[in-house]
Amino acid sequence: MDFDQVHVISRHNNPVPLKEVEALQTQIGVALPSGYVDFIRRFGEGEYCDLFYIHSPSTLLKRLPDFRSVWADYWFFEGSEHLLSQEEVQQSYLLGESKDGDEIVFYPPRSHELYMLPRHSEKIARVKPDFSDLHLWNADTPRLLSFSSRTGWQVLDFHSLEYDITQAGMLAQLQSTWSSDKVLIVHQEADPWSWLTVVFVMGLGARFQTHQDINVTRTFRQPNGVMATIQGNGQRWLAVRVDCDTEAIDGVHAFLRQLEAEGLCKWR
């Protein structure tokens, strides 16, 4: 995997020293997958593609007993034993996990392979050991190649019940404040009732997630084909969550105050 293509969002990253990698390899008895080693040596522990959290060797070893205990007690992958059996999973190492609960595991006797234990499927999947296909996992289109260590990141939440800004308008405001080339679109979606936009702001060290909903009762078909109903009370809302480096906080507040000054929203 060419990690030169990865957009580094956070300002404070902690690449893993070679001696820490070598110590883990000595303990395991085989070389770690190339993608994992290259990733943590270059970036350190953190979030990749706004989806996977890749662990450092120290975190991996600290959390391993808990995961192996779960793997010993529960087996959700009947029919996937030709890839990994339950016994082999219990001898594996958890290199990372997704926000959805998918687990990237490494089984030392097959050091040239990586496996994904999916949260919403009973079928174990192979993934490339160089990490070159992780950005395609459960995605209709390739995910943005990004890294954020989230070391020391602050979480800021803002809400408004009085606003006059559209999805396109919010993106335009971000781009006019920090320039289009600095605002990287991570995800956008919309339906008749709501919209969601997620962007990274390069240089600022921030992730903006803006979610709007008109909050009415609606019935819709879920991806699994099952119909669902969400109850609403008609009170529409706008929510902005910002995850950012400490140094970015003043810039975030200035941006949101400017939206209010322009009459686009009134923060609660």
QUIKAJO-V511095 format. One line per field, one symbol per residue. psi: psi as a letter, one per 40 degrees, with the letter a starting at -180 (. if undefined). Layout:
psi = ???
//
This chain:
psi = hgedehhhdidgigihidddddddddddeiiiiddddddddddaiahhffdhhhiiddddddeddddddddddhhefheeeedhiddddeeihhdiiideeihhihhdegeeiiihhidfiehiiiiheeeeedeehfhdihihhihhdeheiihhhiihehighidddddddddddeideehhhdihiiaediihhhiihiddfihhhhhihefihihihideehiihhhieehiihhhhhhiideedddddddddddddeedihi.
//
